[in-house]
Amino acid sequence: QVQLVESGGGLVQPGGSLRLSCAASGTIFSSNTMGWYRQAPGKERELVADITSAGNKKYADSVKGRFTISRDNAKKMVYLEMNSLKPEDTAVYYCSSNYYDNYYWGQGTQVTVSS
């Protein structure tokens, strides 16, 4: 019903920027909440940011003021603009889509912040 494919991950220096993209396909998109989660080695998956069908945005405290989530329903794309990156941002980032408690997940893309 819904398929998600992330791209844009890679290696970046502290203080640098990176933009993640998520391409969605399927019959459900505009009505779903779209989000980005991340999981670092030895840690639980955590919410980074999400955006509802109404355009309401939510961010983890650790990324507020640095990351921006956006969506383009016409293109069926979701983006995460990451600025002022820190080593602690290093993780696998996952795109998500949910309608109520029914979640779909992408395969993940690695983001490494290091000198």
Summary of the structure (lengths in Angstrom):
residues: 115
radius of gyration: 13.3
end to end distance: 40.7
largest distance: 42.1
contacts: 335
relative contact order: 0.32
helix: 3%
strand: 56%
